[in-house]
Amino acid sequence: MKLYTSLEQFKARKPVVTIGTFDGVHLGHQKVILRLQEFARQHEGETVIFTFHTHPRLVTAPDGSNLRLLTTLNEKINLFEKYGIDHLIIYTFDKSFSELTYSEFVEKILVEQIKTHCLVVGYDHKFGKNREGGFDYLKKCAEKHKFEIERLDALLVDEDSVSSTKIRNALENGQIEKANHYLGYQFTLHGTVINGKQLGRKLGFPTANIEASDKFKIIPGYGVYAVKVELSGAEYNGMLNIGTRPTFNNNADNRSIEVNIFDFEGDIYGKEITLKFIGKIRDEQKFENIEMLVSQLVKDKTTALSILSKSTFIF
């Protein structure tokens, strides 16, 4: 896959293009990619994805306080490469770009610079200033500039259309299996191990405290989860708690992410870590005493190992 951060060096044979933020690169996006590849084969062309470096909402609504991304930029790049895209354009979305009308975008970028041969869009495609570039308008642009266009219907999974919003809702509600089903892979969180209060060590369940690598990355809802842990090139089983540690802490705003890595010992402060969420074990809860908490942690580990043993995802 060739990666571009500008269009100066871009060159492709009969570009078959699709556009979007592609947050999650979920099953719906994957269907667009498959159709993109089919078009490319039919027209002896090459697949091109046009996406953005800065999320459009951070420009059009700079506060960005409620932006929650399913995938970071690096995660998206890896997913596009996994799914066999030929060319990936990561375009800088800034104020001037946001002011382009759709016709300007089509003429200046799709036609003049990319030289689009075919354009594939999702069922709810909207683009350009004030999201004016709907499908009907785009069809007129295609006729004028002589490129082909196709719109895909919503992908249905279990009679429910897949969308990034529905996946976010599932994650926020701790519905990991549902989110993974819609994503087509395991939801992943990258981060760095930071210093913690070492409360788990005193309980016989030492934990690594995690700081997410991207402040806009969505964090699943409070609870205890079964996870796969990638660390220094090796993979381990583990259980992870997201919450406020209510048995020890009365500050409801002090969210922590901490993972107990099974069958592992070592100093990993400052190390990069990857967490793959497999399933939810239970909600976070407050225990009357330490003994009850430890007893529950023993049960949680058994449950986690059972969940992890049944995982069928390979990615």
C-alpha positions as CSV (number, residue, x, y, z in Angstrom):
1,M,0.0,0.0,0.0
2,K,1.3,3.5,-0.9
3,L,0.7,6.2,1.6
4,Y,0.4,9.9,0.7
5,T,0.0,13.0,2.9
6,S,-0.3,15.3,-0.1
7,L,-1.3,14.9,-3.7
8,E,1.9,16.2,-5.3
9,Q,3.4,12.7,-5.8
10,F,0.1,10.8,-6.2
11,K,-0.2,8.7,-9.2
12,A,-2.5,5.7,-9.9
13,R,-3.8,3.7,-12.8
14,K,-7.5,4.4,-13.4
15,P,-8.1,5.4,-9.7
16,V,-11.2,3.8,-8.2
17,V,-11.8,6.1,-5.2
18,T,-13.9,6.2,-2.0
19,I,-14.0,9.1,0.5
20,G,-14.6,9.3,4.2
21,T,-13.3,9.3,7.8
22,F,-13.8,5.5,8.1
23,D,-13.8,5.6,11.9
24,G,-13.6,2.0,12.9
25,V,-13.1,0.5,9.4
26,H,-16.1,-1.7,10.4
27,L,-18.1,-4.2,8.4
28,G,-19.9,-1.5,6.6
29,H,-16.7,0.2,5.5
30,Q,-15.3,-3.2,4.6
31,K,-18.1,-3.8,2.2
32,V,-17.3,-0.5,0.5
33,I,-13.7,-1.6,0.3
34,L,-14.7,-4.9,-1.3
35,R,-16.8,-3.1,-3.9
36,L,-13.9,-0.7,-4.5
37,Q,-11.7,-3.7,-5.2
38,E,-14.3,-5.3,-7.5
39,F,-14.5,-2.0,-9.5
40,A,-10.8,-1.8,-9.7
41,R,-10.6,-5.3,-11.2
42,Q,-13.4,-4.6,-13.7
43,H,-11.8,-1.4,-14.9
44,E,-8.1,-2.6,-14.6
45,G,-7.6,0.2,-12.1
46,E,-6.2,0.7,-8.6
47,T,-8.0,1.2,-5.3
48,V,-7.7,4.6,-3.6
49,I,-9.0,5.7,-0.2
50,F,-9.2,9.4,0.6
51,T,-9.4,10.1,4.3
52,F,-8.2,12.8,6.7
53,H,-5.4,13.5,9.2
54,T,-7.5,15.8,11.5
55,H,-11.0,14.6,12.2
56,P,-13.4,17.1,10.5
57,R,-15.3,17.7,13.7
58,L,-12.1,19.2,15.3
59,V,-12.1,21.8,12.7
60,T,-15.9,22.4,12.2
61,A,-16.5,22.1,16.0
62,P,-13.1,22.9,17.6
63,D,-14.2,22.1,21.2
64,G,-14.1,18.4,20.4
65,S,-14.8,17.5,24.0
66,N,-17.3,14.7,23.0
67,L,-15.3,13.3,20.1
68,R,-14.8,9.5,20.7
69,L,-12.9,7.7,18.0
70,L,-13.1,3.9,17.4
71,T,-9.7,3.9,15.7
72,T,-6.6,6.1,15.8
73,L,-4.9,7.2,12.6
74,N,-2.2,4.5,12.9
75,E,-4.9,1.8,13.5
76,K,-6.8,2.9,10.4
77,I,-3.6,2.8,8.3
78,N,-2.9,-0.8,9.5
79,L,-6.5,-1.9,8.8
80,F,-6.5,-0.4,5.3
81,E,-3.2,-2.2,4.6
82,K,-4.7,-5.5,5.9
83,Y,-7.7,-5.1,3.6
84,G,-5.4,-4.7,0.6
85,I,-5.9,-1.1,-0.4
86,D,-3.4,0.1,-3.2
87,H,-3.3,3.8,-2.3
88,L,-4.1,5.7,0.9
89,I,-4.4,9.5,0.8
90,I,-4.4,11.1,4.3
91,Y,-5.4,14.7,3.5
92,T,-5.0,17.5,6.0
93,F,-8.5,18.7,7.0
94,D,-8.1,22.4,7.8
95,K,-10.3,25.5,7.8
96,S,-9.7,26.2,4.1
97,F,-10.5,22.7,3.1
98,S,-13.7,22.7,5.1
99,E,-14.8,25.8,3.1
100,L,-14.6,24.0,-0.2
101,T,-17.9,23.5,-2.0
102,Y,-18.6,20.1,-3.2
103,S,-18.2,21.1,-6.8
104,E,-14.8,22.6,-6.0
105,F,-13.8,19.4,-4.2
106,V,-14.8,17.3,-7.2
107,E,-13.1,19.6,-9.8
108,K,-9.9,20.5,-7.9
109,I,-9.2,17.3,-6.1
110,L,-11.2,14.3,-7.5
111,V,-10.8,15.2,-11.1
112,E,-7.7,17.5,-11.6
113,Q,-5.4,15.9,-9.0
114,I,-6.6,12.3,-8.4
115,K,-8.0,11.9,-11.9
116,T,-10.8,9.7,-10.6
117,H,-12.0,7.0,-12.9
118,C,-14.8,5.5,-10.6
119,L,-16.2,6.7,-7.3
120,V,-17.8,4.4,-4.7
121,V,-19.8,6.0,-1.9
122,G,-21.7,4.7,1.1
123,Y,-25.5,4.8,1.4
124,D,-25.4,8.0,3.6
125,H,-22.6,9.8,1.9
126,K,-22.5,13.6,2.5
127,F,-19.5,15.8,1.9
128,G,-18.3,19.3,1.2
129,K,-19.2,22.6,2.9
130,N,-22.4,22.1,5.0
131,R,-22.4,18.5,3.8
132,E,-24.1,19.6,0.6
133,G,-22.6,16.8,-1.6
134,G,-25.3,14.2,-1.5
135,F,-25.6,11.3,-4.0
136,D,-28.0,13.1,-6.4
137,Y,-25.7,16.1,-6.7
138,L,-22.7,13.8,-7.1
139,K,-24.3,11.9,-9.9
140,K,-24.6,15.2,-11.8
141,C,-20.9,15.9,-11.1
142,A,-20.0,12.4,-12.4
143,E,-21.9,13.0,-15.6
144,K,-20.2,16.4,-16.1
145,H,-16.7,15.2,-15.5
146,K,-17.2,11.7,-17.0
147,F,-16.4,9.4,-14.1
148,E,-18.5,6.5,-12.9
149,I,-20.2,6.4,-9.5
150,E,-21.9,3.7,-7.4
151,R,-23.8,4.0,-4.1
152,L,-24.0,1.0,-1.6
153,D,-26.9,0.2,0.6
154,A,-26.4,-0.1,4.3
155,L,-24.8,-3.4,5.3
156,L,-27.2,-5.4,7.4
157,V,-25.9,-7.5,10.3
158,D,-28.5,-9.3,12.3
159,E,-31.2,-7.1,10.7
160,D,-29.5,-4.0,12.0
161,S,-27.4,-1.6,9.9
162,V,-23.8,-1.2,10.9
163,S,-22.6,2.3,11.9
164,S,-19.7,3.8,13.9
165,T,-22.3,5.4,16.2
166,K,-23.9,2.0,17.0
167,I,-20.5,0.5,17.7
168,R,-19.6,3.4,20.0
169,N,-22.9,2.9,21.9
170,A,-22.1,-0.8,22.3
171,L,-18.7,-0.1,23.7
172,E,-20.0,2.6,26.1
173,N,-22.5,0.0,27.4
174,G,-19.8,-2.7,27.7
175,Q,-21.3,-4.8,24.9
176,I,-17.9,-5.9,23.7
177,E,-19.1,-9.0,21.7
178,K,-21.6,-6.8,19.8
179,A,-19.0,-4.2,19.1
180,N,-16.5,-6.8,17.9
181,H,-19.2,-8.4,15.7
182,Y,-19.9,-5.1,14.0
183,L,-16.2,-4.2,13.7
184,G,-15.3,-7.6,12.2
185,Y,-12.2,-7.7,14.6
186,Q,-11.4,-7.2,18.3
187,F,-11.7,-3.6,19.6
188,T,-8.2,-2.5,20.5
189,L,-6.7,0.1,22.8
190,H,-3.1,1.2,22.6
191,G,-1.4,2.9,25.5
192,T,1.6,3.3,27.9
193,V,2.1,1.7,31.3
194,I,2.2,4.4,33.9
195,N,2.8,4.5,37.7
196,G,-0.2,3.6,39.8
197,K,-1.0,3.1,43.5
198,Q,0.0,-0.6,43.4
199,L,-3.2,-1.6,45.1
200,G,-3.5,-4.7,43.1
201,R,-0.1,-6.0,44.1
202,K,-1.2,-5.9,47.7
203,L,-4.2,-8.1,46.8
204,G,-2.2,-10.7,44.9
205,F,-3.4,-9.4,41.6
206,P,-0.8,-6.9,40.4
207,T,-2.0,-4.5,37.7
208,A,-0.5,-2.3,35.1
209,N,-2.1,1.1,34.9
210,I,-2.7,2.3,31.3
211,E,-2.7,5.7,29.7
212,A,-4.4,5.7,26.3
213,S,-2.2,6.8,23.4
214,D,-4.9,9.1,21.9
215,K,-7.0,11.3,24.1
216,F,-9.9,11.0,21.6
217,K,-9.9,7.2,21.6
218,I,-13.2,5.8,23.0
219,I,-12.8,3.9,26.2
220,P,-15.4,1.1,26.9
221,G,-17.8,1.6,29.8
222,Y,-17.0,1.0,33.4
223,G,-16.6,-2.7,34.2
224,V,-14.3,-5.7,34.3
225,Y,-13.2,-7.2,30.9
226,A,-11.4,-10.3,29.5
227,V,-8.6,-9.1,27.3
228,K,-5.6,-10.2,25.2
229,V,-2.5,-8.2,26.1
230,E,0.3,-7.6,23.6
231,L,3.6,-6.5,25.3
232,S,7.1,-6.5,24.0
233,G,6.2,-8.8,21.1
234,A,4.4,-11.4,23.2
235,E,0.7,-12.0,23.9
236,Y,-0.8,-12.8,27.2
237,N,-4.3,-13.4,28.7
238,G,-5.5,-10.9,31.2
239,M,-8.5,-9.1,32.9
240,L,-8.9,-5.4,32.9
241,N,-10.8,-3.0,35.1
242,I,-12.1,0.4,33.8
243,G,-13.6,2.5,36.5
244,T,-13.1,4.4,39.8
245,R,-11.9,1.5,42.1
246,P,-14.9,2.2,44.4
247,T,-13.8,-0.2,47.1
248,F,-10.7,2.1,47.6
249,N,-11.8,5.5,46.1
250,N,-14.7,7.9,46.8
251,N,-13.8,10.2,43.9
252,A,-16.2,9.2,41.1
253,D,-14.3,11.2,38.5
254,N,-11.0,9.4,38.9
255,R,-11.2,6.9,36.1
256,S,-8.5,4.3,35.9
257,I,-7.6,1.6,33.3
258,E,-5.7,-1.2,34.9
259,V,-4.9,-4.7,33.6
260,N,-3.9,-7.8,35.5
261,I,-1.7,-9.8,33.1
262,F,-1.9,-13.5,33.8
263,D,1.4,-15.5,34.2
264,F,3.6,-12.4,33.9
265,E,6.2,-10.8,36.1
266,G,8.4,-7.8,35.4
267,D,8.9,-4.1,35.5
268,I,7.0,-2.6,32.5
269,Y,6.6,1.0,33.5
270,G,6.9,3.2,30.4
271,K,6.4,0.3,28.0
272,E,3.9,0.5,25.2
273,I,1.0,-2.0,25.6
274,T,-1.9,-3.1,23.4
275,L,-5.2,-4.4,24.8
276,K,-7.7,-6.4,22.7
277,F,-11.1,-6.6,24.3
278,I,-12.8,-10.0,24.1
279,G,-15.7,-9.9,26.5
280,K,-17.2,-8.3,29.6
281,I,-17.0,-10.2,32.9
282,R,-19.1,-7.9,35.1
283,D,-20.0,-4.4,36.1
284,E,-17.7,-2.6,38.4
285,Q,-18.9,-2.8,42.0
286,K,-18.0,-1.7,45.5
287,F,-17.2,-4.5,48.1
288,E,-17.7,-4.3,51.8
289,N,-14.2,-5.5,52.6
290,I,-10.9,-6.5,50.9
291,E,-11.6,-10.2,51.4
292,M,-14.8,-10.1,49.4
293,L,-13.0,-8.2,46.6
294,V,-10.2,-10.8,46.5
295,S,-12.7,-13.6,46.4
296,Q,-14.4,-11.9,43.4
297,L,-11.1,-11.4,41.6
298,V,-10.4,-15.1,41.8
299,K,-13.8,-15.8,40.2
300,D,-13.2,-13.0,37.6
301,K,-9.9,-14.7,36.5
302,T,-11.7,-18.0,36.0
303,T,-14.4,-16.3,34.0
304,A,-11.9,-14.4,32.0
305,L,-10.0,-17.6,31.0
306,S,-13.3,-19.2,30.0
307,I,-14.2,-16.2,27.8
308,L,-10.7,-16.0,26.3
309,S,-10.6,-19.7,25.4
310,K,-13.8,-19.3,23.3
311,S,-12.6,-16.3,21.3
312,T,-12.7,-17.1,17.6
313,F,-11.1,-13.9,16.2
314,I,-7.7,-14.2,14.7
315,F,-7.1,-10.4,14.1
